[in-house]
Amino acid sequence: MKTTSVGLVIVSALLLAARPVLGQTDETTYVWPKEPAVRAGLERWQGYKFGLLIHMGLYSVLGTVESWGLCPEDWVTRPGFDDYCQYAANYRGTKARFNPVNFDPAKWAAGFKNSGAKYVIYSAKHHDGFCLFDTRYTDFKVTDPGCPFSSNPRSDVTREVFDACRKAGLAVGAYFSKPDWTSPYFWWPAYPPKDRNPNYDITQHPDRWRKFVEYTHNQIAEITENYGTVDILWLDGCWVMPKSAVTPKVAEFCKYPHDLDIDMKAIAERARKANPGMLVVDRWVQGEFENYLTPEQKTPDRPLPVPWESCITMGNAWGWVPNDQYKSSRELVHLLVRIVAKGGNLLLGVGPNGKGEFEPAVFDRFEKMGRWLAANGEAIYGTRPVAPFQEGPLAYTARGGNTVYAVYLTGDGEAMLPDRLDLKTSFKRGLKVTELSTGTGIGFRPNAGAARMTVPENLRRSLAGREAVVFKITGRD
């Protein structure tokens, strides 16, 4: 067997240089929250490292990419329909067929918990405006008599998911879309929609826009005041923002010529009165109500000195689509490790089908990720990044000043681990190396200012099939 060496440099400092993040907002515009309770909640959230984003709605019945078929922008195709109006009527008419009869919130929560996730964000309302909670302010909702699932005792789906997740020990968050493509106050039925923005001039009809703002405040208040403790309010649809907040990074989404301010200050204050310390994530809108950054389907190329979370799909879509191709458990563990090594959280997106069921492959990924985290979570939860963060197949994290975890990301089909790993470390005394999942001590010897770790052959073979292998390094400077 060919000998392989991988170099590590172990130090105990964060990268503090400020450079742009791969996303729509970055650390140069981040505003740290002032409230002690929010800062404490943010610190707690940063230790979670792994969460789930669950998309469910009318699109789950149709097997389409969320609400986007309703948006009359030229990149959306609608196979089988002659015109947009026909499609839109059919889409909204799916309410009469929305009947997730196999929805089992306890089973869902058990699967979420089994994955090793620490928090769950659930889609109370997507851009189409269909509400998965019992709102008083529209009949375009799951609990309306026109929806067959309304007669089910679990029809208030958001309440059921929140309650089940809390019972399982998971923190909960509400995904809520600021734009609403069915509300007559956002898309006035008197006019055809043109794009994702209001289809009328809100400066000419300020009373109508004011009603939309009130509608938004009222619905968010329902969720944050009537559904138990909400840890995170996760707001999507960045184009609904003050004109003054539009930056070049979001300009492509924000082409409406007038100010779409919905008074986030009032929303946050009211929500936090019911949920002290609640995090507010007004995505991609720079300022005090974006408590952490949310790069989508991407990760920064290096650590960031501010809180962040990459939201990435398990398959190719946020919700359920037929024959989606899900990432393997190895790919998902590697994704998680690489994100955590840079100081972020992974928010993994997936959704159930129209019957309220997740594909068996989803629960399979949950189980395998959870099994790996049960053995190696010490290297993930509550850790911080440590330079050089990642080199080749090795990523690493730190805990306190005396412990570093070197995570070897095994290759697909790799039959044997490398027989030695060269560790350059700042630790001068008390150096000790163990394989975390088994507790096996690993031998090493000084080698030109480094510790050359020799991996026993039995471990090289038995651990090669794991998604990743963690070496725990302890010592003193």
Backbone torsions as a table, in degrees:
resi	resn	phi	psi	omega
1	MET	NA	133.8	-179.1
2	LYS	-71.4	137.1	178.0
3	THR	-78.4	136.1	179.1
4	THR	-123.6	136.4	176.3
5	SER	-120.2	137.0	176.3
6	VAL	-125.0	126.6	-176.6
7	GLY	-88.1	140.8	175.2
8	LEU	-128.1	147.1	169.0
9	VAL	-122.2	115.0	-174.5
10	ILE	-106.9	114.7	174.9
11	VAL	-132.4	169.3	-175.3
12	SER	-119.5	56.6	179.4
13	ALA	-138.3	145.7	175.0
14	LEU	-82.6	150.5	172.4
15	LEU	-78.9	119.0	-174.9
16	LEU	-108.5	-2.5	179.7
17	ALA	-63.8	135.3	-178.2
18	ALA	-95.8	113.7	175.7
19	ARG	-135.6	160.3	-175.5
20	PRO	-61.5	142.3	175.9
21	VAL	-90.3	154.7	174.5
22	LEU	-77.7	90.4	-178.5
23	GLY	179.3	-170.9	-176.5
24	GLN	-93.0	-15.5	169.8
25	THR	-133.6	161.8	-177.1
26	ASP	-142.1	179.7	-174.3
27	GLU	-67.6	-18.3	179.0
28	THR	-71.8	-19.2	179.2
29	THR	-109.1	0.1	-175.8
30	TYR	-70.0	140.5	178.1
31	VAL	-119.3	116.2	179.3
32	TRP	-68.5	136.4	179.1
33	PRO	-64.6	146.5	-178.5
34	LYS	-90.0	-31.1	-175.5
35	GLU	-68.9	127.9	179.6
36	PRO	-56.9	-37.7	-178.8
37	ALA	-66.4	-37.3	178.5
38	VAL	-70.6	-40.8	177.3
39	ARG	-61.0	-40.2	178.7
40	ALA	-66.2	-41.5	177.4
41	GLY	-63.8	-36.6	179.3
42	LEU	-67.7	-41.9	177.6
43	GLU	-63.5	-41.2	177.5
44	ARG	-62.8	-44.5	179.5
45	TRP	-61.8	-39.6	179.6
46	GLN	-61.1	-28.1	177.9
47	GLY	-78.1	-16.3	-178.7
48	TYR	-67.0	-43.3	175.6
49	LYS	70.7	-31.0	-173.2
50	PHE	-140.0	124.3	176.9
51	GLY	-137.5	173.2	-179.4
52	LEU	-124.0	141.1	175.8
53	LEU	-115.8	114.4	-173.3
54	ILE	-107.0	116.6	176.8
55	HIS	-100.9	127.7	178.6
56	MET	-148.4	136.8	-179.9
57	GLY	179.8	-162.9	178.1
58	LEU	-59.1	-32.9	178.7
59	TYR	-63.7	-20.5	176.6
60	SER	-69.0	-31.9	176.9
61	VAL	-73.6	-41.8	-175.1
62	LEU	-80.0	-21.0	-176.8
63	GLY	68.7	34.6	-179.8
64	THR	-110.9	171.8	-177.4
65	VAL	-78.3	90.6	178.8
66	GLU	43.7	-139.8	-172.0
67	SER	-87.6	-0.4	-162.3
68	TRP	-67.8	-18.6	175.8
69	GLY	-62.2	-23.1	178.2
70	LEU	-75.9	-19.7	-174.1
71	CYS	-85.5	116.9	-174.0
72	PRO	-79.9	58.3	175.3
73	GLU	-107.3	146.6	-164.1
74	ASP	-69.8	-9.2	179.1
75	TRP	-85.3	-4.6	179.5
76	VAL	-95.3	130.1	175.2
77	THR	-108.7	151.8	-177.4
78	ARG	-132.9	76.1	-177.4
79	PRO	-56.7	139.0	175.7
80	GLY	90.4	0.8	-178.5
81	PHE	-125.5	138.6	-177.4
82	ASP	-79.0	-28.8	-179.1
83	ASP	-151.1	166.5	-176.4
84	TYR	-62.8	-44.7	-176.2
85	CYS	-60.8	-39.4	177.9
86	GLN	-63.1	-43.8	179.0
87	TYR	-62.9	-47.3	-176.4
88	ALA	-62.0	-40.0	178.6
89	ALA	-64.8	-41.2	178.7
90	ASN	-65.7	-42.5	-179.3
91	TYR	-59.7	-53.0	-178.0
92	ARG	-66.9	-30.3	177.5
93	GLY	-67.4	-13.2	176.8
94	THR	-62.4	-18.4	174.0
95	LYS	-52.3	-36.6	-178.5
96	ALA	-73.7	-6.0	178.7
97	ARG	-119.2	0.6	-177.5
98	PHE	-75.9	108.2	-173.3
99	ASN	-151.5	72.6	-178.0
100	PRO	-74.6	71.8	-170.1
101	VAL	-63.0	-21.0	-179.2
102	ASN	-98.3	12.2	176.3
103	PHE	-59.4	121.7	-177.2
104	ASP	-133.8	90.4	-174.1
105	PRO	-60.3	-33.9	178.8
106	ALA	-66.0	-41.1	177.3
107	LYS	-64.9	-42.8	176.9
108	TRP	-56.7	-52.6	-175.0
109	ALA	-62.6	-37.2	177.6
110	ALA	-63.7	-41.6	177.2
111	GLY	-65.3	-41.2	178.2
112	PHE	-61.9	-46.5	179.6
113	LYS	-62.3	-40.3	-178.3
114	ASN	-64.6	-23.1	-179.1
115	SER	-73.8	-16.5	-173.6
116	GLY	92.2	-0.7	176.9
117	ALA	-65.6	151.3	179.7
118	LYS	-110.3	-13.4	178.9
119	TYR	-150.4	156.6	-177.2
120	VAL	-133.0	127.9	172.9
121	ILE	-104.3	124.3	-176.9
122	TYR	-115.2	139.7	-175.2
123	SER	-78.8	90.4	177.5
124	ALA	-67.7	-34.7	177.2
125	LYS	-157.5	127.2	175.1
126	HIS	-97.0	-174.0	-173.3
127	HIS	-60.8	-27.9	-178.5
128	ASP	-67.7	-14.0	177.4
129	GLY	87.9	-2.6	179.9
130	PHE	-73.8	121.9	-172.2
131	CYS	-94.1	126.8	175.8
132	LEU	-94.3	27.1	175.6
133	PHE	-141.8	165.8	-172.5
134	ASP	-88.1	72.0	-179.6
135	THR	-75.9	150.2	176.6
136	ARG	-87.4	-9.1	-162.9
137	TYR	-105.5	3.1	174.2
138	THR	-159.5	155.5	173.2
139	ASP	-97.6	4.6	175.8
140	PHE	-86.5	72.8	-171.6
141	LYS	-152.0	162.0	-175.8
142	VAL	-68.4	-25.4	-177.2
143	THR	-93.1	2.8	177.3
144	ASP	-73.4	142.0	179.1
145	PRO	-56.2	-22.3	177.2
146	GLY	-74.1	-6.0	176.1
147	CYS	-106.0	124.2	-175.2
148	PRO	-60.9	-25.8	-178.7
149	PHE	-75.4	-8.8	-178.3
150	SER	-61.9	-25.7	-180.0
151	SER	-82.5	-7.8	179.6
152	ASN	-77.4	137.6	-179.8
153	PRO	-62.1	-14.4	178.9
154	ARG	-105.9	26.4	-173.4
155	SER	-66.1	-28.1	176.8
156	ASP	-80.8	79.4	-167.4
157	VAL	-60.8	-42.4	-179.2
158	THR	-59.7	-44.9	178.4
159	ARG	-60.1	-44.2	-178.7
160	GLU	-62.6	-43.4	-179.7
161	VAL	-66.5	-46.5	179.8
162	PHE	-59.3	-48.6	-177.6
163	ASP	-62.0	-43.3	-178.4
164	ALA	-66.8	-39.9	-179.9
165	CYS	-67.5	-43.2	177.7
166	ARG	-61.1	-42.2	179.5
167	LYS	-60.7	-31.7	178.7
168	ALA	-82.7	-0.2	177.8
169	GLY	87.4	18.5	-179.2
170	LEU	-99.8	141.8	170.5
171	ALA	-72.4	151.5	-176.2
172	VAL	-125.1	147.2	176.0
173	GLY	-136.7	153.4	179.8
174	ALA	-107.9	117.6	168.0
175	TYR	-78.0	130.2	179.1
176	PHE	-142.6	128.7	178.3
177	SER	-85.9	126.4	175.7
178	LYS	-68.6	-49.1	173.2
179	PRO	-69.6	150.7	-179.9
180	ASP	-140.7	106.6	-172.1
181	TRP	-84.4	9.7	172.5
182	THR	-118.7	-21.5	177.9
183	SER	-61.1	129.7	178.3
184	PRO	-67.3	-10.8	178.9
185	TYR	-90.6	-11.4	175.2
186	PHE	-105.7	-51.4	171.0
187	TRP	-111.5	100.0	-178.8
188	TRP	-67.0	122.6	-178.1
189	PRO	-59.9	-16.8	179.6
190	ALA	-69.5	-17.7	-176.6
191	TYR	-128.9	150.6	174.6
192	PRO	-75.8	145.7	175.4
193	PRO	-70.2	147.2	-179.3
194	LYS	-107.6	-35.8	-177.9
195	ASP	-159.8	-154.2	-176.1
196	ARG	-78.6	-7.9	-174.2
197	ASN	-92.6	174.5	172.2
198	PRO	-53.8	142.7	-176.4
199	ASN	-95.5	17.8	177.1
200	TYR	-140.9	166.0	179.7
201	ASP	-83.7	106.6	-174.8
202	ILE	-69.4	-18.7	176.5
203	THR	-75.3	-24.3	176.5
204	GLN	-87.2	-19.1	-178.7
205	HIS	-133.7	62.3	-175.8
206	PRO	-63.0	-30.1	180.0
207	ASP	-65.9	-38.5	178.9
208	ARG	-65.8	-44.2	178.3
209	TRP	-64.5	-38.4	178.1
210	ARG	-61.0	-36.9	177.2
211	LYS	-65.6	-35.3	177.3
212	PHE	-66.8	-41.8	178.1
213	VAL	-60.8	-44.1	177.9
214	GLU	-62.1	-42.2	178.0
215	TYR	-57.9	-45.5	179.8
216	THR	-63.9	-46.9	178.3
217	HIS	-58.8	-44.9	-177.2
218	ASN	-63.9	-42.1	-178.8
219	GLN	-69.2	-41.7	177.6
220	ILE	-64.3	-37.6	177.2
221	ALA	-62.6	-40.1	177.4
222	GLU	-57.2	-47.1	-176.9
223	ILE	-67.8	-42.3	-174.1
224	THR	-85.9	-11.8	-179.7
225	GLU	-111.7	-22.7	-172.6
226	ASN	-114.1	1.8	-173.0
227	TYR	-121.5	29.8	-179.9
228	GLY	75.9	-173.6	-177.3
229	THR	-64.8	125.5	175.6
230	VAL	-111.7	118.6	-175.9
231	ASP	-82.1	-30.9	-175.1
232	ILE	-139.4	130.7	170.2
233	LEU	-105.2	108.3	-170.5
234	TRP	-108.1	102.0	-172.0
235	LEU	-100.1	128.9	-179.1
236	ASP	-111.8	166.5	179.1
237	GLY	90.0	62.0	-170.7
238	CYS	-62.2	-19.5	-176.5
239	TRP	-68.4	-14.9	170.8
240	VAL	-87.9	90.2	-176.7
241	MET	-154.4	163.9	175.6
242	PRO	-61.3	142.6	179.0
243	LYS	-58.8	-33.7	-178.5
244	SER	-68.1	-19.0	-178.3
245	ALA	-90.6	-7.3	-178.5
246	VAL	-70.4	126.3	178.5
247	THR	-116.2	166.9	178.0
248	PRO	-56.0	-28.3	-177.3
249	LYS	-72.5	-21.3	179.1
250	VAL	-116.8	4.4	-175.2
251	ALA	-58.5	-32.3	-179.2
252	GLU	-64.8	-23.7	179.0
253	PHE	-94.4	-14.8	-168.0
254	CYS	-119.5	68.4	-175.0
255	LYS	-99.4	-0.6	177.3
256	TYR	-68.0	134.9	-171.0
257	PRO	-77.8	-8.6	-174.3
258	HIS	-118.3	167.8	-174.0
259	ASP	-74.9	119.4	179.6
260	LEU	-104.9	46.2	179.2
261	ASP	-72.6	128.7	177.3
262	ILE	-113.7	12.7	176.0
263	ASP	64.9	67.8	179.2
264	MET	-63.5	-29.7	-179.8
265	LYS	-59.8	-46.2	-179.9
266	ALA	-66.9	-39.2	178.5
267	ILE	-61.0	-48.7	-176.9
268	ALA	-65.7	-42.4	-178.5
269	GLU	-62.7	-43.4	-179.2
270	ARG	-68.2	-42.0	-179.2
271	ALA	-65.3	-38.0	-178.5
272	ARG	-77.9	-19.2	173.8
273	LYS	-64.4	-36.5	177.7
274	ALA	-85.3	-24.2	-176.1
275	ASN	-134.6	77.3	-177.3
276	PRO	-56.1	132.6	178.7
277	GLY	84.5	1.9	-179.5
278	MET	-59.5	139.3	175.1
279	LEU	-83.7	138.1	175.2
280	VAL	-115.4	126.1	-178.5
281	VAL	-120.9	86.8	175.4
282	ASP	-85.5	90.1	-165.7
283	ARG	-57.7	130.5	171.5
284	TRP	66.5	13.9	175.2
285	VAL	-110.0	103.0	-173.7
286	GLN	-61.4	142.5	178.4
287	GLY	134.9	-167.5	-170.0
288	GLU	-72.8	-8.7	-179.0
289	PHE	-107.7	17.4	169.8
290	GLU	-113.6	80.5	-172.1
291	ASN	-68.1	-20.0	167.4
292	TYR	-150.5	153.8	-178.2
293	LEU	-78.7	151.1	-176.0
294	THR	-135.6	69.3	172.5
295	PRO	-57.3	138.2	-173.4
296	GLU	-110.4	127.7	179.7
297	GLN	56.7	30.1	178.0
298	LYS	-160.7	166.5	175.0
299	THR	-132.1	151.5	174.7
300	PRO	-60.2	155.2	-179.0
301	ASP	-85.6	1.6	178.0
302	ARG	-163.3	168.3	-178.1
303	PRO	-63.1	154.3	178.1
304	LEU	-119.3	147.6	179.7
305	PRO	-86.2	12.2	179.2
306	VAL	-129.0	163.4	-179.3
307	PRO	-67.7	138.0	179.1
308	TRP	-153.5	160.8	-177.8
309	GLU	-146.9	123.9	173.6
310	SER	-87.7	122.1	175.1
311	CYS	-98.0	118.5	-171.1
312	ILE	-138.5	138.4	-177.5
313	THR	-78.1	147.8	173.2
314	MET	-68.8	-37.1	176.8
315	GLY	-111.3	-132.1	179.1
316	ASN	-106.3	-11.2	-177.3
317	ALA	-128.7	156.5	178.2
318	TRP	-72.7	-42.2	177.0
319	GLY	-100.6	-169.4	-179.2
320	TRP	-79.1	132.2	169.3
321	VAL	-134.3	149.7	-178.6
322	PRO	-60.8	139.9	172.5
323	ASN	57.9	34.4	176.0
324	ASP	-65.0	149.8	-179.9
325	GLN	-104.0	109.8	-176.0
326	TYR	-88.3	144.1	174.9
327	LYS	-62.3	147.8	178.4
328	SER	-72.2	164.0	177.4
329	SER	-61.5	-33.8	177.1
330	ARG	-63.5	-46.9	179.1
331	GLU	-61.2	-39.6	-177.5
332	LEU	-70.4	-41.6	177.0
333	VAL	-64.0	-43.2	178.5
334	HIS	-61.5	-41.0	177.9
335	LEU	-60.1	-48.1	179.0
336	LEU	-59.3	-47.8	-177.1
337	VAL	-62.3	-44.7	-178.8
338	ARG	-63.7	-37.2	178.5
339	ILE	-69.0	-46.9	-179.0
340	VAL	-64.3	-36.0	178.6
341	ALA	-63.1	-20.5	177.2
342	LYS	-101.2	7.4	174.2
343	GLY	90.5	9.3	-176.7
344	GLY	-104.3	-178.6	172.9
345	ASN	-112.6	151.2	171.2
346	LEU	-101.3	124.8	170.9
347	LEU	-109.6	105.4	-172.7
348	LEU	-92.3	122.6	-174.6
349	GLY	-98.6	135.6	178.0
350	VAL	-163.7	162.5	-179.1
351	GLY	-146.5	161.5	177.1
352	PRO	-85.5	165.5	176.0
353	ASN	-82.7	-174.9	-175.9
354	GLY	-65.3	-16.4	176.4
355	LYS	-89.5	-2.6	-179.6
356	GLY	87.3	19.4	-177.4
357	GLU	-114.0	142.6	170.4
358	PHE	-87.8	148.1	176.0
359	GLU	-60.8	145.7	177.1
360	PRO	-53.2	-34.2	-179.7
361	ALA	-62.2	-30.3	179.6
362	VAL	-67.4	-47.8	178.5
363	PHE	-65.9	-31.5	175.6
364	ASP	-62.7	-44.9	178.2
365	ARG	-64.7	-40.6	177.1
366	PHE	-57.4	-48.2	-176.0
367	GLU	-62.6	-43.1	-177.0
368	LYS	-71.6	-39.1	175.7
369	MET	-63.5	-43.1	180.0
370	GLY	-64.4	-37.2	178.6
371	ARG	-64.7	-42.6	178.7
372	TRP	-65.4	-41.9	-179.0
373	LEU	-69.1	-31.9	177.7
374	ALA	-61.1	-34.6	-179.4
375	ALA	-88.5	-26.7	-170.2
376	ASN	-127.5	8.5	-175.5
377	GLY	-60.6	-22.2	177.0
378	GLU	-57.5	-28.8	-179.3
379	ALA	-86.3	-2.5	-176.0
380	ILE	-116.7	-64.1	-173.2
381	TYR	-65.7	133.8	173.5
382	GLY	69.0	15.0	-179.4
383	THR	-93.4	174.9	176.1
384	ARG	-131.5	159.9	179.4
385	PRO	-73.6	152.7	178.6
386	VAL	-143.0	134.8	-178.7
387	ALA	-64.6	146.2	4.1
388	PRO	-88.7	21.7	169.9
389	PHE	69.8	-60.3	173.7
390	GLN	-154.3	134.2	172.8
391	GLU	-135.6	113.2	-178.8
392	GLY	59.0	-130.2	-177.5
393	PRO	-83.7	6.6	-179.2
394	LEU	-110.1	125.9	172.6
395	ALA	-123.0	154.3	-179.4
396	TYR	-151.2	159.8	-175.8
397	THR	-134.2	171.2	-177.9
398	ALA	-137.8	154.4	175.3
399	ARG	-136.8	121.7	-177.2
400	GLY	64.7	-157.7	-179.6
401	GLY	-102.2	-3.2	-172.2
402	ASN	-122.8	6.4	-177.1
403	THR	-135.2	129.4	174.1
404	VAL	-128.3	141.5	177.1
405	TYR	-112.1	120.8	175.5
406	ALA	-99.4	117.4	-174.5
407	VAL	-105.2	113.9	178.7
408	TYR	-89.0	118.4	-178.1
409	LEU	-88.4	103.5	-174.1
410	THR	-67.1	146.3	179.4
411	GLY	-82.1	151.3	177.1
412	ASP	-63.5	119.8	-179.2
413	GLY	84.7	3.3	179.1
414	GLU	-66.0	121.3	-174.8
415	ALA	-88.7	-27.0	-177.8
416	MET	-140.2	139.5	171.8
417	LEU	-70.2	160.7	172.5
418	PRO	-57.2	148.4	-177.9
419	ASP	-83.5	-14.1	173.9
420	ARG	-150.2	150.0	176.5
421	LEU	-130.1	126.5	179.6
422	ASP	-91.4	119.4	-176.2
423	LEU	-111.2	112.6	172.4
424	LYS	-89.9	117.9	-169.6
425	THR	-130.4	148.2	175.6
426	SER	-82.2	-11.6	179.3
427	PHE	-68.5	128.8	-178.6
428	LYS	-102.6	-25.0	-174.9
429	ARG	-135.5	158.1	172.6
430	GLY	62.4	26.0	-176.4
431	LEU	-67.4	132.0	179.8
432	LYS	-145.7	139.3	-179.8
433	VAL	-127.5	130.7	175.1
434	THR	-134.6	152.8	170.8
435	GLU	-83.1	121.9	-165.3
436	LEU	-64.0	-45.8	-172.1
437	SER	-68.6	-28.7	-179.2
438	THR	-106.5	-17.1	-176.0
439	GLY	74.6	11.2	-177.8
440	THR	-71.8	129.1	175.6
441	GLY	-70.4	141.4	-178.5
442	ILE	-115.0	128.1	-179.9
443	GLY	-73.7	152.0	178.6
444	PHE	-154.4	164.3	175.2
445	ARG	-147.5	151.5	178.0
446	PRO	-60.7	143.2	-179.5
447	ASN	-153.2	93.6	177.9
448	ALA	53.9	53.5	178.2
449	GLY	80.3	7.2	-179.6
450	ALA	-127.8	169.7	172.7
451	ALA	-107.3	113.1	179.0
452	ARG	-87.7	110.2	-177.5
453	MET	-90.6	130.7	178.3
454	THR	-106.1	121.2	-177.3
455	VAL	-89.7	123.3	179.4
456	PRO	-58.5	146.2	-174.8
457	GLU	-61.6	-37.3	-179.4
458	ASN	-63.3	-36.8	177.2
459	LEU	-73.8	-37.7	179.3
460	ARG	-56.3	-37.8	-177.6
461	ARG	-83.6	-46.1	-173.7
462	SER	-71.4	-29.6	-177.1
463	LEU	-92.3	-9.4	-175.7
464	ALA	-63.3	-26.2	-179.4
465	GLY	-82.0	-6.4	178.7
466	ARG	-73.5	157.3	176.8
467	GLU	-62.5	-36.1	179.0
468	ALA	-162.2	156.6	-178.3
469	VAL	-124.3	132.7	-175.8
470	VAL	-109.9	128.6	173.1
471	PHE	-108.5	122.1	-178.8
472	LYS	-93.1	124.4	-176.2
473	ILE	-117.6	119.8	178.6
474	THR	-119.5	153.6	-179.8
475	GLY	175.5	-174.6	179.2
476	ARG	-135.9	148.1	177.7
477	ASP	-76.5	NA	NA
